[in-house]
Amino acid sequence: MDKLLFGISGIPIGYPSTKYNYATGIEFLKGINLDAMELPFVRSVNITDKNKEAVLNTKKANDFYLSAHGSYYINLNAAEEEKLEKSLERIEKGALALKKVEGRSLIFHPGYYLQDTPETTYNNIKANLQRLSDFGVDYRLETTGKPTQFGSLEEIVSLCKEIEFCEPCIDFSHIHARNNGSLKEYDDFARILEYIGENLGDKALKDMHIHVSGINYGIKGEKNHLPFLESDFKYDAFIKALIDYDVKGCIICESPILEKDSLLLKNLYDSM
Ligand SMILES: [Zn+2]
């Protein structure tokens, strides 16, 4: 992509007493100068025959970017074949629904280690990802916020290197929480971007999908999301590193105050 887009996860908070749906949410976000929305398919796929046209038309009219977050009920390291099939089905259903509204990236958490070693888990997840059909939507594997959940930076980057239709979704807040507060200064952000460039090439830095918010965490990783100003997340160092590495793509803000924090980042980015 030739730009870095800023957006939010789901429907905006907007004006009090106004209720939004995807279409009116897109219009609202465009009106405040944001560019993207990630449709939360986390509990169900909520692009239906009833709303798909309105969402697609509004997206096109506003030159807006759409991605989607896939189901939370996915484990590509499940022991039972039935659970694996259900997981694959949920991922593909999300991809097909996103395609109907011309969205690009379906983001999901690939699975859990359960009783397996990281190596066994990696190999199982890799084999199962290769069973997915390619619908022309990018499958984006997300870095996860808990050490029990598969998805360290290294695991995600390595899978994306091995499987052609997989791309990373780098959740910087998850990386921070997973390692009990590891992103302390500029160099910590720069190192991640350096690693992605080295392993996936400059083209990956020019087409990144990023999740970010303030985050509350402990020794077991992520607890809950926070507004940036109520957290220890170094969003200024983060933005500076994105500029220095000339990162393009899309940043989805998952803070509880959604569009306010997304605008905080966008305004900072534009001012640097
Ligand atoms: Zn996620």
Boltz pocket constraint, residues with backbone or C-beta under 6 A from the ligand:
constraints:
  - pocket:
      binder: B
      contacts: [[A, 69], [A, 108], [A, 109], [A, 142]]
      max_distance: 6.0
